[in-house]
C-alpha cells in the first residue's frame, strides 16, 4: 500500500555508518526494503516563502506496515550561510534497496543521480547559488514570487521544474556513480543526518521546514 503523508513516522532508531560500495556512498543507510520505490510523482513546487530558504525535494519513505509513502518536499531555511542540501536517495546493493540520508554541507554530495527536478538534476544543484551572505534563486527552475524573494537570476533550466520519474539508483533505475569530488565533499563538515522534511530531525531551530508539497 502506498500513502502520501504530510509528516512521516519516526523511521530512524539508529544510523549505520557505511563506506566503500556504490550504494554506500552517502552519510548513512538508515532503512532497507526488498522492493524498489515507486516512480517519483509529478507535483507543483510551492512558492518560496522568502529569502534564505532552500528547496529540499520530496522522497519515498518506507515502513514495514504501509510500505512506501510519499514525504512532501519543503522549503527550509539554510542552517548556515553557504550551506546546500544534498537530498536523500534510494540505492540497490546486496539484494536490497537502501535509504541514504540527506544532509546539509558547504558542498553538494552524491544523491544517486536521481533527477528530483527544481534544480536537482541528479548531480549538483542548479536552483540557486550563494554569493557572499546572500542566496540567489534561479527563476528558471523555482516557483519564485518576486514580491517576497528579491535575490533572483534567470539561469539554466537544467534539472527542470518537474524532474524525472526514476526514484532509485541501481538496475532499472539510474546508473550514476559518485565522483572523486563527491567522496571528498562527503568527508567535509556537514550537519543533520535526517532529511530536512522529517519532523523527527533534530537540527537547528531556524531550519524548521515550511511550505510543503
N, C-alpha and C positions, 0 to 999 in steps of 0.2 A: 504494500500500500504506500502511495506517495501522498505527502501532505505538505502544504505550504504554511509555515508558521511565522508570525511576526517575531517571536522570541524562541530560540532553540532551548532544548533541555540542557542540563549540565552534562557535557559529554566527556570531560577530561578529568579522570581521577588521578592520572599521573602522566608525565611526559617521558617518552623513551628517546634517549639520545641515539642518533643514528649517523652512519657515515659510509663512505666507500662506494656503494652501488648507486645506479641512476635513480632508483626510486627512493633512495635515502638522502638525496640532495635536498636539504630543507632544514628548518630548525628542529622539527620533531615530527614523528609519526605518532598520532595520538589514538587512532582507532582504525580498524580494518574491516572490510566486507568481502564476501565471496562473489558478489556480482558487481558489474560496472555501474557507476552512477548514470542516471538518465541524461539525455541531451540538455544543454543549457536552455532555459526558457527565453522567449523574447519578451522584453519588458521595456518600459519607458523610464529613463532616469529622472528622478525628481529634481527640481531646480536647486542649484547650490544655494544654501541659506545665507552665505556671507563670505567675506574674505578670510582666508586661512584654513578653510575646510578642504579636505581631500576625499575624493570618492574611493570607497572600499567596496568592491563588487560583491554581489550575492554569490552563494555557493550551495552545493548539496551537502547537507549534514546527514548523519545516519545514526539510528539506534536499533537495537535488536527487536523492539516491539513493532515499530511502524516502518522500518526500513528507511529509505531515503526520503528526506523532506527538504524543501527549499527554504533557505535563510536569506531574506532580502538584503540587498546592498544598502549602504548608508553613507551619508556624508559625515566625516569625523574631523574634528579639529586636530591638526597635527600636534603630537605631544611635545615636539621641539622644533625650533626653526631649522630648516634644512632636511627634515625627515620626510621620507616617502614610504608608501605602503607596498610591501610585496605580498600578493594575495595567497590565500590558502589554495591547495590543489590536491587532486587525487592522482596517484600513480600506481601502476601494476608492477608487482615484483613477488617472486616466490609463490605464485598461485593465488595471491590476494590483492585487493585494491586498498592501498594505504592512504590515509588522510594526513596531509602535511600542513602544519600550522603556518599562518601568515605572520608577518612581523613588521615593525617599524625600524627603519635604519636610514643612514645617510646615503646609501646606495641601493638601487634596485637589485634584488636577488633573482634566483631562478624560480619560476612558478609553472613548470611543466609544459611550456609552450602553448598554454590554453588561452585562446582569444576571448576574453570576457567582454570586450567592447569598451566604449567610453574611455579610450586611451590605453587600455591594457590589451595590446595586440598579441601577446604571447611571449614577448621579450621586451623588457624595459617599460617605460611609461610615457605616453605622448599626450596625456591630459593636461599637463601644465609643467611649470618649472620654477624653481626658486631663483630669485635674483636678489641677493643680499638677504634682508629680513622679510622680503615680500614674495608671496607666491602668486604667480601669474597663470591664468587659466586659458587653455586653448578652446576657443569657441567653436572650432570645427568638430569637436567630439564630446562636448559637455553641454548640458542644459543650463545656460547662464542667464540670469536676469540682471541686466546691467544697471538697474536701479539699486541693487543691493551688493553687487560684485563689480568692482571698478578696475581691477588689475587683470586685463584680458589682452589676448592677441589672437589673430587668425592664423593658425599653423596648419601643419599637415593633418589630413584626416586618417592617417594610419591608425589602425585599431578600431576605426569606425565608431558609430554610436549604437550599434546593435550587437557587435561581436559575432563569433561563430556559434556552432551548436555543440561541438565536441567538448566533453566535460572532464576528460581524464587523459593522462599520458600512458601509453602502452599500446599493445596490439589492438587495432580497431580504433585507436584514439590518436593523439598527437605523437610525433616521434622526436620532438626536440630534445637535445642533450645540453647539459649545462656547460658553460664556457669556463675557462680558467678564471676570468673575471668574476663570474657568479660565485665560484667557490671561495675566492679571496674575499669578496664582499661579505660572504656569509660569516667569516671569522671576525669581521669588524663589529663595532658596538651596535647593538640593537636593543629594542625593548618590547616587551609583552610577547608571550608565546601564544596568546589567544587571538582568535580572529576578531577584528575590530567590531563586528556586528554580533558578537557573542556577549550577552549581558553578564555572563559569569566571569568575563575577563577582568583581571584586577590591574588596570592600568590607570594612568594619571586622571584625576578628576576632570581636567579640562579637555580630555579626549573622549568624552561620552558621545555616543552616536546620536544623530538626528536625521530626519528626512529619509525614512525607509522606503524601499521599493522592491 
